[in-house]
Amino acid sequence: MKKQAITLGRIGVLLPIASIIPFLGSLAGLAALALLVISHYYFAKVYEKNDIFNNALTGTLVPVGSNLIGGAMIGVAVVAALLVFAGEDVEFDEIEEITALILQSSMAIAGGVIILAGLIVGFYFLYKALSSLATETGINLFKTAGLLYFIGAIAMVIFIGALVILAAWILHIIAYFSIPTENEKMTP
């Protein structure tokens, strides 16, 4: 079961590379999330630590849910704004139009805040899962990757978070490929 957890995790952590392929990228991202959650499930069974799986599952579902809700809110705001501007001779001196534009902007901002908050909460739970996994496997890169994911989510506010998350992802890849299978011996 440990070998399955390692194999699924390795595939899952590498799948986001396929996101550069048009149309298949989002499917590869969803498949990566699923494989990583299943990998954490197997690790939780091997090490008899349910918090590895529970935190990984929460860390996956919260950002997905917040992206769906926040994305829908942003979509509604964009459609509403397009409807306002679709009419001919739009006059901005009328209070109804100004109010509508303000409310649409507020909805878009609220959608963005929901997405960011979900990302931060989700990566906090992922950090907890990876910390537990680091403790059980002895591969501290898992904990470092989890911490960088969490810091990167917070740093998205100042727009450098994507670089920190990229560094976390690279460490996450290295961590998965550092775990020895039953047939391999761990090197110091």
C-alpha positions, 0 to 999 in steps of 0.5 A: 500500500505504501508503494501505491501511495508513493506512485500515486503521489508522484504521478499526482504531483507531476500532473500539473505540468500538463496544464500547459496543454490547452483544454486538457490542463484543467482536467490534469489539475483535477486528476492531480488533486484526486491522485494526491488525495488518494495518495494521502489516504493510503499514507494515512492507512499505512501510518495509521494517522487519519489526520494525514488524509483528513487534512489533505481532503479538507485542504483540497475541498476548501479551495475547490469550493471557494474557487467555484463560489468566488468564480460564480460571483465574479462571473455574475459581476462580469455578465451584469457589467456587460449588460449595463454596457450593452445598451446604447447611449449609456449615461452615467449621470443616472443614480441607478446605473452608478449604483449598479456598477458599484454593486457589480464591482463589490460582487467581483471583489467579494468573489476574489476575497472568497477565492483568496480566503479559500486558498489560504485556509486550504493551504493551511490544512495542506500544510498540516497534512504534509507536516504529518507526512513529514513526521511519518516518512522522515522527509522534512521537505514535505513540511517545508513544501507545505509551509511554502504553500501556506506562505504563498497563499498569504503572499498572493495578496501582494502578488508574489505568492505564485512564485512561492507556490511554484517553489513549494510545488518543486519541493513537493516533487522532490519530497515525493521522489525522496521517499524510498519504497519497500525495495529501496533503502533510505540514503542519509 
